[in-house]
Amino acid sequence: MAETLKKGSRVTGAARDKLAADLKKKYDSGASIRALAEETGRSYGFVHRMLSESGVTLRGRGGATRGKKASAAG
């Protein structure tokens, strides 16, 4: 994925749409915002905003829980 986006450079147009789609796909498959931020060299806030803009339903804190213990009804 890592096109040659300069760290902190403004991402616009088609490149932004592509990045948003990539982030959405990875987030939906379980990657955390923090992991995506690290992978792309962008800030947590940037990744969070991109996901929000692309219509992702963000998970609550704690991410993809692996069901170690059954949570008391929620």
PEKATA-V132807 format. One record per backbone hydrogen bond with DSSP energy under -1.0 kcal/mol. NH is the residue of the N-H (numbers start at 1). CO is the residue of the C=O. If there is no record, write none. Layout:
BEGIN
((NH CO) (NH CO))
END
This chain:
BEGIN
((9 6) (16 12) (17 13) (18 14) (19 15) (20 16) (21 17) (22 18) (23 19) (24 20) (25 21) (26 22) (27 23) (28 24) (29 25) (30 27) (31 26) (36 32) (37 33) (38 34) (39 35) (40 36) (41 37) (42 37) (47 43) (48 44) (49 45) (50 46) (51 47) (52 48) (53 49) (54 50) (55 52) (56 51) (63 60) (65 63))
END
